[in-house]
Every structure is written in C-alpha cells, then in structure tokens.
Amino acid sequence: MRLPFAPVLALLPLLAACNSEPAETDTTATNGASIADSVAYDPNASTDSARMGKSGGVPVGGVALTADKTLAQNVAAAPTLSQLLQASKQSGLAEKLAGDGPYTIFAPSNDAFKNLPYGAMAGLLKPEGKEGLQNLVGYHIILSRLLAVDLRDGQELTTVQGAKIKIGVNGDQVTVNGANVTTADVVSKNGVLHIIDKVLLPPAE
C-alpha cells in the first residue's frame, strides 16, 4: 500500500533535481527481455538462503555479511550502511528487515546519502518527516528475493512504497533508476541486499 506523503516531501522534487538523471521512460526492454512487475511473495524463498549465500559471506565495507543473519542484522553489522540503518529505524521499517520476508533491498551506502542536498536527510529524520522517510526507505525495498541473475534489462519492479523502479543490465553491470549496484547478492536469512551508489527518490505525486 502506498504510504501517504507528508508535507516534508516537498523536499523530494529538490532532491530529484539534484540527484541522477531519471531513468528512461521507454518500457521496451533490450535483448528481448519482457517488462515484468515484482514477483509474488514466496514463503519458501528464505529456506534457500544457506545454499545461495557465498561461503564466508560477502564483504561490505570490510565486514563479512552472512546468510545466517537477517537483513536487519546484516545492515546493522556494516558501518558503511549506518545511514540506511538510521533511516530504517526512524521510519519504523526496521521491523520489516527483521521479519520473515523475503525482501530485496537496494541499499544505498553512506557515500550515497552524502550526495543528497545538504540538510535533506536531516529534515526527513525529524519527527514530522516520518511519513516522507517511510516513502524514501520503502522505495528501496521489494517484496520478494531477487538475485542479480533474476534481474533483466528494462524490468520494472513495484516497491513497498508503491511506485516502480526500473532495472538496467549491461553485461555484468546492474543499475536501478540509474544507480549502480556496487556489490550484488548479499544473501541474508530473509532476503538479499544489493549495495547501490545513489539514493533512489520516489516520484512526487
């Protein structure tokens, strides 16, 4: 369900203008791939985490994130994801990251948050900015577990926030709304993280 926008979301058009160029609106996928919405909830997905996770985990900011931990635990363990951790807690969405899932999270690094206009996150982190923060964080979460191999060029996925994001695939490089996936397939007990280099901005209504 789309979360209502708070007045603080007046910041988002400014953020969008200062962030990356918007993804192309052409919905024709290249390489013959069809456009697809996010897949349905799969109650059995989390049982495969140990098999799908890499031995020893995946290093993120010098910390190995492992498949025996939840998304919430892995985000908390990585210092380079501390801004996402703070935002998820402040927005009230941290409980989702600790729940059964499965979820796919396109997780902005701390450097990605630093590229937002000065004061933008400070405004959203205020109590009156909670609804806006929920929209921002929810726009990075998909209700399914998708590894990099599951993503197709031109694919559109519906986020927890309610709006869609667009995937780009060029060889081994994956993008989401133009943001680069810098570390893919961080498998967790209840989903998967893909680290990205820009904060995704939900479309203004």
C-alpha positions, 0 to 999 in steps of 0.5 A: 500500500502506498504510504501517504506523503507528508508535507516534508516531501516537498523536499523530494522534487529538490532532491530529484533535481539534484540527484541522477538523471531519471531513468528512461521512460521507454518500457521496451526492454533490450535483448528481448527481455519482457517488462515484468512487475515484482514477483509474488511473495514466496514463503519458501524463498528464505529456506534457500538462503544457506545454499545461495549465500557465498561461503564466508559471506560477502564483504561490505565495507570490510565486514563479512555479511552472512546468510545466517543473519537477517537483513536487519542484522546484516545492515546493522553489522556494516558501518558503511550502511549506518545511514540506511540503518538510521533511516530504517529505524526512524521510519519504523521499517526496521521491523520489516528487515527483521521479519520473515520476508523475503525482501530485496533491498537496494541499499544505498551506502553512506557515500550515497546519502552524502550526495543528497542536498545538504540538510535533506536527510536531516529534515526527513529524520525529524519527527514530522518527516516520518511519513516522507522517510517511510516513502524514501526507505520503502522505495528501496525495498521489494517484496520478494528475493531477487538475485542479480541473475533474476534481474533483466534489462528494462524490468520494472519492479513495484516497491513497498512504497508503491511506485516502480523502479526500473532495472538496467543490465549491461553485461555484468553491470546492474543499475536501478533508476540509474544507480549502480549496484556496487556489490550484488547478492548479499544473501541474508536469512530473509532476503538479499541486499544489493549495495547501490551508489545513489539514493533512489527518490520516489516520484512526487505525486 
